[in-house]
Amino acid sequence: MSKNLPDRHIDGILKQLSTPWIIALERAYRVKKMNLENGFILDLACGSGIQLAAYSSQLNMPCIGIELDAERAAVSENTLNEILNFDINSQSKIITGNCLHKEKINIDKNILFSLIHLDPARPTNIQSHTISEMEPNPIEALDIWKNNLIKNKGGVILDLSPRLSKEQCIELMEELKRILPDFKQTWEWSSQGRGRVDRLSVWLGSVAGENTKSRYVRNHPKDIEKSIVIESEKLPWEKENVPLKNTTVEVGEILSIVDPALISSGLENSWEAIKNSEGRWIRKEGRRPLFIHSNKITDNEEINSLISESGVIRSIIEHDINEGVEQLIEIGKKLELKTLTLRLKISPELQPILQSKLDRNLIDIGGLGFVIKLPNNKLAICTKI
Ligand SMILES: C[S@@+](CC[C@H](N)C(=O)[O-])C[C@H]1O[C@@H](n2cnc3c(N)ncnc32)[C@H](O)[C@@H]1O
């Protein structure tokens, strides 16, 4: 991480728990565009204070952070000093305490909040996360503090584990409806582009979209204004699970490997680029979801970042990769390819051996290609477009 970033004073476990600065800033930037009513920002479990400071600086509104752990509260104070301007910082404060014991938290009763944020702690050593493991319990905490929001104008952002199951999400959605019945909800899945969902959050009230129940955000690694946002009027669990039809492919068709995080959010068919291109999904699960189409999906470089590879299918063969790459070398030479990247599951020991054999035996000057396993277990040899 660059020494110039404002979270450089955060380290150890807190660094792992805290929202990366660029992600915190990107969210705050989107909240800014929602023109919230002027008030304070409240983070009920502020940790390092990074998210709180990002909102406060972007929205130019003072903030209050509550944190159970005194050391972390001290880090949060440093964060506010580091990021906020003098005027906003002098109205803001960090309180060490338990947000579930509101009576012990000293906040001026005239203060009203434009936005309440909560990113509850979750056990780090467990594969699956459940709602009951979150600290503080988000339903309890939001129920206690909801009346401190500006009436009918406030917003809430609740961070969740991306590992929550569909059933747990539905349970939480219902619980949130119970305590905040007049608040619309937008569920957001976001990814930094490593093929997985990095964050799941629920945006409620003034920060929820008018007709947006779900949203996928692909964060740009450097530029907060360049994130890709895909929205839908439906939640993934409200959509009918239609089995894939026609999963066979033919030579000449175009095959694209699409970001699996987009599929996890259930928003793949809301993506304009897919909506506008006649095509079909032949695989949605796993690390390499496959979309088949006849024309290039898009020339837009940013949108293309949701596609890890696109190519024209030039050959389809029945072949077990564990038996070697001789057949692939032969085809690669015929197609005048200088590279043929193996995009299929191979044991970690065998993968570099096979790949380097391919690299050594293809021609020096030629096209670029890749190999992918199709749902029927055949291999498709494609030339990149
Ligand atoms: C996931 S971290 C928050 C990270 C924060 N969003 C950031 O960017 O640094 C959750 C925090 O909640 C705090 N916490 C847990 N229970 C709490 C409670 N009842 N009241 C206040 N803070 C609490 C933990 O000490 C922890 O620092």
The ligand as a MOL file (V3000), in Angstrom:
LIG
                    3D

  0  0  0     0  0            999 V3000
M  V30 BEGIN CTAB
M  V30 COUNTS 27 29 0 0 0
M  V30 BEGIN ATOM
M  V30 1 C -15.5040 -4.9870 11.0410 0
M  V30 2 S -14.9940 -3.8650 12.2590 0 CHG=1
M  V30 3 C -15.3980 -2.3270 11.5640 0
M  V30 4 C -14.3980 -1.8820 10.5600 0
M  V30 5 C -14.6450 -0.5110 10.0090 0
M  V30 6 N -15.7160 -0.4700 9.0510 0
M  V30 7 C -13.3750 0.0090 9.3520 0
M  V30 8 O -13.4130 0.4000 8.1670 0
M  V30 9 O -12.3460 0.0380 10.0290 0 CHG=-1
M  V30 10 C -16.1870 -4.0620 13.4990 0
M  V30 11 C -15.8830 -3.2970 14.7790 0
M  V30 12 O -17.0140 -3.4080 15.6590 0
M  V30 13 C -16.5530 -3.2640 16.9640 0
M  V30 14 N -17.6760 -3.6720 17.8560 0
M  V30 15 C -18.1190 -4.9230 18.1230 0
M  V30 16 N -19.1920 -4.8850 18.9420 0
M  V30 17 C -19.4410 -3.5570 19.1760 0
M  V30 18 C -20.4180 -2.8700 19.9270 0
M  V30 19 N -21.3650 -3.5330 20.5930 0
M  V30 20 N -20.3820 -1.5160 19.9570 0
M  V30 21 C -19.4230 -0.8330 19.2740 0
M  V30 22 N -18.4620 -1.4370 18.5480 0
M  V30 23 C -18.4660 -2.7810 18.4930 0
M  V30 24 C -15.3170 -4.1470 16.9760 0
M  V30 25 O -14.4460 -3.8000 18.0410 0
M  V30 26 C -14.7180 -3.8440 15.5960 0
M  V30 27 O -13.7130 -2.8810 15.6580 0
M  V30 END ATOM
M  V30 BEGIN BOND
M  V30 1 1 1 2
M  V30 2 1 2 3
M  V30 3 1 2 10
M  V30 4 1 3 4
M  V30 5 1 4 5
M  V30 6 1 5 6
M  V30 7 1 5 7
M  V30 8 2 7 8
M  V30 9 1 7 9
M  V30 10 1 10 11
M  V30 11 1 11 12
M  V30 12 1 11 26
M  V30 13 1 12 13
M  V30 14 1 13 14
M  V30 15 1 13 24
M  V30 16 1 14 15
M  V30 17 1 14 23
M  V30 18 2 15 16
M  V30 19 1 16 17
M  V30 20 1 17 18
M  V30 21 2 17 23
M  V30 22 1 18 19
M  V30 23 2 18 20
M  V30 24 1 20 21
M  V30 25 2 21 22
M  V30 26 1 22 23
M  V30 27 1 24 25
M  V30 28 1 24 26
M  V30 29 1 26 27
M  V30 END BOND
M  V30 END CTAB
M  END
